[in-house]
Amino acid sequence: DLDLKTVTDIVDIMNGSLKVTKSDTSGTHIKVYMPFESIQTQTDTTNNSSKYTPSNSDFIAPNARILIVDDTEMNIKVFSLLLKRTLIKIDSALSGHDALKLIEKKKYDLIFVDYMMPEMNGAQLYNTIKEKHPEVLKTTPIFVISANTSTDTREKLINMGFNGFLPKPIESSTLDFIIR
């Protein structure tokens, strides 16, 4: 299930709009309006495939690679959808243990870590990276993601060493700012 804020962000990314109306007799109605423009594609005649060609106003980074660590698959899907237009290569892990395996194999330009995960939370993952892979902290910004947006929590996590804090639900404009 997606909350209204997340749906609004997705519709916004796709240059659409939505209208919410309430009725005493039939409940709440949500209408989504999406523009249906043709998408520019380039056809590769060697293998008959097409690929998306972003407009000049889109920010793209096809050579960048990020890691998203979150124990909820839907959060990873939404996060990935918010970044789809950037052409960034995205890896994901559903646990801190899985993230460590990926970090051992690949170099990332940016890592996003959910704070509240079972078994190994985001803070524990950060400390493990610091202990076992200190070179990662020298070259890769790590942002913590959390629905707990209290000032105390933010300060605690930033003081711990995270490069930044991304509140949930994730707003596309904030994510774009961090990525750029």
N, C-alpha and C positions, 0 to 999 in steps of 0.2 A: 504494500500500500504506500502511495506517495502522499505527502501532505501538500496542502494548497500552495505553500511557499515554494516547494521544490518544483511543482508543476508550473507555477508562474515563471520560475527561472528557466526551465526547459523551453517553454513557449516563447519567452523573451529571446533566448538564444536563436530560436528558429524564426525570429522576426514576426511572431504572431502576437495575438492578444487574447485575453479572456475576459468574459463578463459574468459576474455572479449576481443572480437575482433571487430574492426570497419571496415565497408565496405562502399565504396562510393555508391555502387549500392543497397545494401540491409540493410543498417543501422547497428546498434549495435547488436551483438550476445553474449549471455552469456551462457556458457556451465558449468553445475554443475556436478562434478564427486564425487560420493559417494561410499565408500567401502561397500560391502554387506557381512558383517561377520555375522555369527550366534551369536545371543545374548544368553548368558547363562541364563537359568531360573531355578528356583526351583519350583517344583510342590508340592502343598499342597494337599495331598490325602484326607484330611478331607472335603475340599470344592471344589476340582478340580480347583483351581485357580493357576495362575503362577505369579511370581513377578520377576522384574529385579534384577540381582545380579551384582553389579558393580565390575570392576577389582580392583586389589589392588592399582593401581595408582590413582584411582578416590578418590576425597575428598567427604566423605559423612557425613551427620549430621542428621540422621533420627529423633533424639529427639529435634532438634532445630525448632523454629517457628519464622517466620518473617512476617511482615506486609508491604505490598506495597500500597502506596496511590498515585494514579494518576487518573486524570479525563479522560484519554483516554484508553479504553479497550485494544487496540492493544499494547500499551506500557506495560500494565500489562501482556499480553500474551507473549510478547517477553521476558520480565524480567523473567517470570516464566519458559519459555523454557530454558533460559540461566542457570537457577538453577536446572532444572529437574534432572540432573544426581546426584545432591547432596542429594536427597531424603529429603530435608528440607521441613517441612510443611509450606505452603504459604497461607496466607490470603490476601485478597485485598479489597480496598475500592475505590470507584470512587469519593469520596468527603471527605473533612475534617470532616463533620458532621458524615458520615458513619464510618470514622476512629475512632472518639471519642467513638462511640457506641461499637466498637470492643475492644478498649483499656480498656473500663470499664469492659468487660467480660473476657478478656484473658490477659495473660502475654506473652510478646514477647521478643525474644533474640536480635532482631534488627528490626528497623523500617526505611523504605525508604519513603521519602515524596517528591512529585513533588512540586517545588517552585511556578510555575504558574498554579493555578487552579482557576476557577470561584467561587464566593461566599466566600470561605475561602481559601486563598492561603497557601502555606507551612509555611511561617513565622507566619501567624495568627494561624494556627494549632499548631505550636510549642509553641506559647505564651499561647494558651488555655490549652495545656497539662501542661505547667509550672504552670499555675494558678490553674487548677482544679485537676490535677493528678501529683503533684510534685514527688511522689514516683517513677513514671515511669522514670523520668530523672536520678534518682539515680542508676537504675538497667539496663536501656535499652539504648544503643547507638541509636541516631537518625541521619540519613544521609539525606541531602537534595539532590535532583536530579534537574538539570537544564540544559537547552540548552544555557543559558547565562553564558558563561565561563569567563567573564571579571574578572580581579583581584579584582576590586572594589566590584562586586557582591559576589564573593567567600569570601572575607574578611568580608563583612557585615554579611553574613550568619553564618560564623564561629564565629565571635565576638558575635553574637546573642545567641550562645549556641549550635548550631548543632555540632555534633561530627565529621562530615566530609562532604565532597562535592563530589558528583558523577556526572560527566558531561554526557550530552546526545550528541550523541547517546552513549548508554552504551557499553563499551568494556568488553568482557568476562574476560580478564585478570585482569582488574581493579576490577571488581565485585568479582572475585575469591579472590583477595588479601584482600579485605574488609571482605568478609565472613570468610576467614581463620583466 
